[in-house]
């Protein structure tokens, strides 16, 4: 049913089903539509906007964007800006509910961005989150285990800060954890369909629940990885690559988060994924504490 692609970091490069992220998209969207129809009063539409439907639209667009990329193999210069379209329902949601436009910045205090929050900050959050999640991949588990940690952190933060929204992530988180198990085992790949939809889920939920601090701190490893990749490519015209000797991964340069970890220090694929997952878990915990402290 699903096209198979070689697992580049396994002996003999076995073929693995790709594109299983469509399960995440369909299950999450169906759950959110049902939640909108039969949900509790806490998440009912307010001022003609619904958190459940807004999140569902973002997930569906993320899945479509990833599916289009898998089908057409789009260049980064084009698909990097696709998430800006997905930001439209979030901008509408934020404006109708008149969400806070002030952001507390360390050492600078609280800055009110006004309309710039809706038309600049929200699209920026969506674009950065979606693209950085998509760029940290290539190893079994990176595209699912790590985002699942961030999603769990956001759900916990929402429970304590705005508990009415935590229910929105129940099904998406359960489905993502199931996919993460099989992905980590090397049984499936979620593909761009999954990574884009997952990235948009995180960005959209953080905006809907006003959890920007928790999201940004949790994404620091992702932002570091993308910054290294882009800087080395545009300045040195070089790409990040790891060597596989049939058992362990290694690199002779530092052009991404994975190559930093494996730089002259061979590690197995699972060890690399575990290190990155622990790093993201630590920063997600820090982001959760920062969010709870601020509010």
Secondary structure, 3 states (H helix, E strand, C coil): CCCEEECCCCCCCCEEECCCHHHHHHHHHHHHHHHHHHCCHHHCCECCECHHHHHHHHHHHHHHHHHHHHHHCCCHHHHCCCHHHHHHHHHHHHHHHCCCCEEEECCCEEEECCHHHHHHHHHHHHHHHHHHHHHCCCCCCCCCHHHHHHHHHHHHHHHHHCHHHHHHHHHHHHHHHHHHHHHHCCCECCHHHHHHHHHHHHHHHHHHCCCHHHHHHHCHHHHHHHHHHHHHHHHHCCCCCCEECCCCEEECCCCCHHHHHCECCCECHHHHHHHHHHHHHHHHHHHHHHHHHHC
